[in-house]
Amino acid sequence: DGQRGRPTNALDLAGAIVTLLENGASGLVHVTGGGEAGTWADVAETVIEAAELPTQVRRVTTAQYYAGKSGPVATRPANSELDCSLAASVGVKLRPWEEAVTAYVRKKLESD
């Protein structure tokens, strides 16, 4: 619960790349799932809700998760939100990440 970002659905990203190419975007362009940033705990809760599982997420910070563990730990930023304004300026707007995660989970459950 200590790292924030916006997950990106691969199909949404593919559509965004097509839009960027069609509109002549160049340079470094950030694209992420839309909506407000969430934590990995938020992502887990979204998956659990979409799958209608009878369980709960226990929210822990990154520091709590790694406390007492041995070995090297890769440093991760607490906030990995990217500025997607350049992509937005050429027409790229991805659906909220919660919607994308929910749709993916439900489609996966239907196909299994």
Secondary structure, DSSP 8 states (H G I E B T S, - for coil): ---EE----HHHHHHHHHHHHHTT--S------BSS-EEHHHHHHHHHHHTT-S-------HHHHHTT--S------SB-----HHHHHTT----BHHHHHHHHHHHHHHH-
